[in-house]
Amino acid sequence: QATQGGKIGLTLLGWWYEPGTQAPEDVAAAARMNDFHIGWYMHPLVHGDYPPVMRKNVGSRLPSFTAEELERVRGSFDYVGFNHYIAVYVKADLSKLDQNLRDYMGDAAVKYDMPFLNSKNQLLFGLKTDFATSTPWALKKMLEHLQVKYKNPVVMIHENGAASVRDPSGGNNYDDEFRSQ
């Protein structure tokens, strides 16, 4: 950096989580999921540790930083890039915290509240639904979240939009204004 003037950053998948309903537990579930999804990386980089809700829910399975590691991690980026496409709706499922074996969604204590899940509660990609269209309002919310919660870092949007919209010409046209909304 000193010699070449380079910048160091990382790129994250930046889905934005919204509550499936306005019930307080679902609003909290969406905030929790944003902490698990975006905060998992951003919180240590900006604040020097994982989000408190991750520490609480994941417990000893979440690694701890030594004092030296904290100093090396905190502030160790010049920018953060995001690939943002969608908003994902979630509802609280606090019963998942009672399970002995938990995964990422179990620790976050949420369930998807989307109209296009298969029988195993897995997201189905490539469907022509609102999920597959861009959500510029969600990108705005994510950027405001970064501004408030993570000290307004330099952000580069590396990818966004509606990748599932097919090129009407049937080819691979790099002029894809047809995807703009």
C-alpha positions in Angstrom: 0.0 0.0 0.0 2.7 2.5 0.9 4.5 1.9 -2.3 1.7 1.4 -4.8 -1.2 3.2 -3.1 -3.4 0.2 -3.3 -6.6 -0.3 -1.3 -7.6 -3.4 0.7 -11.2 -4.5 0.8 -13.6 -7.4 0.7 -16.8 -8.2 -1.1 -19.8 -9.5 0.7 -23.1 -10.9 -0.4 -25.5 -8.2 0.9 -29.0 -9.6 1.1 -31.2 -7.4 3.1 -33.5 -9.0 5.6 -37.0 -7.6 6.3 -39.6 -8.8 8.8 -42.3 -11.1 7.4 -44.8 -9.2 9.6 -44.6 -6.1 11.8 -44.9 -8.2 14.9 -42.1 -7.2 17.3 -40.6 -10.7 17.3 -40.4 -10.6 13.5 -38.9 -7.1 13.4 -36.3 -8.4 15.9 -35.7 -11.5 13.7 -34.9 -9.4 10.7 -32.5 -7.2 12.6 -30.9 -10.4 14.1 -30.5 -11.9 10.6 -28.9 -8.7 9.3 -26.4 -9.0 12.2 -25.8 -12.6 11.3 -25.5 -11.9 7.6 -23.7 -8.5 7.3 -22.5 -8.1 10.9 -20.7 -11.4 10.9 -18.0 -9.7 8.8 -18.5 -6.0 9.3 -18.8 -6.0 13.1 -15.3 -7.4 13.7 -13.8 -5.1 11.1 -15.3 -2.0 12.5 -15.9 -2.8 16.2 -13.4 -5.6 16.9 -15.7 -8.4 17.7 -18.8 -10.3 16.4 -22.2 -8.8 17.0 -23.5 -9.3 20.5 -26.4 -11.3 19.3 -24.0 -13.7 17.6 -22.0 -14.0 20.8 -25.1 -14.7 22.8 -26.7 -17.2 20.4 -23.7 -19.1 19.1 -21.8 -19.1 22.4 -18.5 -20.9 22.6 -18.8 -22.2 19.1 -17.9 -18.7 17.9 -14.2 -18.1 17.9 -12.7 -15.4 20.2 -10.1 -12.9 19.2 -6.9 -12.4 21.1 -6.0 -8.8 21.9 -3.4 -8.8 19.1 -6.0 -10.2 16.7 -8.5 -7.6 17.6 -5.9 -4.9 16.8 -5.1 -6.5 13.5 -8.8 -7.0 12.5 -10.3 -3.7 13.6 -10.1 -1.2 10.8 -8.2 -3.5 8.5 -10.0 -2.5 5.3 -10.2 0.5 3.1 -13.6 -0.3 1.5 -16.2 -3.0 1.5 -17.8 -4.2 -1.7 -21.3 -5.6 -1.9 -23.2 -7.9 -4.3 -26.8 -7.0 -3.6 -29.8 -8.4 -5.3 -32.8 -9.0 -3.1 -34.7 -8.5 0.1 -35.4 -11.7 2.1 -38.4 -11.9 4.4 -38.0 -13.7 7.7 -40.0 -14.5 10.8 -38.8 -15.3 14.3 -38.4 -19.0 15.2 -36.9 -18.9 18.7 -37.6 -22.6 19.2 -34.5 -23.2 17.1 -32.4 -22.0 20.0 -33.6 -25.0 22.0 -32.1 -27.4 19.5 -28.8 -29.1 20.6 -27.4 -29.1 17.1 -27.8 -25.8 15.4 -26.7 -24.3 12.1 -26.5 -20.7 10.9 -30.3 -20.3 10.6 -30.8 -22.1 14.0 -28.4 -19.7 15.7 -30.1 -16.8 14.1 -33.5 -18.2 15.2 -35.3 -17.3 12.1 -37.2 -18.9 9.3 -37.8 -17.7 5.8 -41.2 -16.2 5.1 -41.0 -16.4 1.3 -43.7 -17.7 -1.1 -41.2 -19.9 -3.1 -39.7 -22.4 -0.8 -39.6 -26.1 -1.5 -40.8 -28.7 0.9 -37.5 -28.6 2.8 -37.7 -24.8 3.4 -34.9 -24.2 0.9 -34.9 -21.2 -1.4 -35.7 -21.8 -5.0 -33.6 -19.7 -7.3 -34.4 -18.8 -10.9 -38.1 -18.5 -10.5 -39.9 -15.5 -12.0 -41.1 -13.9 -8.7 -40.6 -10.7 -6.8 -37.6 -12.4 -5.2 -35.9 -12.6 -8.6 -36.3 -8.9 -9.4 -34.0 -6.2 -8.0 -35.0 -4.4 -4.9 -33.4 -1.0 -5.0 -35.3 0.0 -1.8 -33.5 -2.8 0.0 -30.1 -1.7 -1.3 -30.9 1.8 0.1 -31.8 0.3 3.5 -28.6 -1.8 3.5 -26.5 1.3 2.8 -28.2 3.3 5.5 -27.6 0.4 7.9 -23.9 0.4 7.0 -23.8 4.2 7.5 -25.3 4.1 11.0 -24.1 0.8 12.4 -20.6 0.5 10.8 -19.4 4.1 10.7 -20.2 4.9 7.1 -17.5 2.8 5.4 -16.5 3.4 1.8 -18.8 1.1 -0.2 -18.5 -0.2 -3.7 -21.5 -1.9 -5.3 -19.9 -4.7 -7.3 -23.1 -6.4 -8.4 -26.8 -5.7 -8.1 -30.0 -6.1 -10.0 -32.2 -8.8 -11.5 -29.9 -11.4 -12.8 -32.7 -13.8 -13.5 -34.3 -11.6 -16.2 -33.5 -13.2 -19.5 -32.1 -11.2 -22.4 -35.1 -10.7 -24.7 -32.8 -11.1 -27.8 -32.0 -14.7 -26.7 -28.3 -13.9 -26.7 -25.7 -12.6 -24.3 -26.1 -8.9 -24.7 -23.9 -6.8 -22.4 -26.1 -3.8 -22.9 -28.7 -5.0 -20.4 -30.7 -1.9 -19.8 -33.8 -4.1 -20.0 -33.1 -5.2 -16.4 -33.2 -1.6 -15.1 -36.2 -0.7 -12.9 
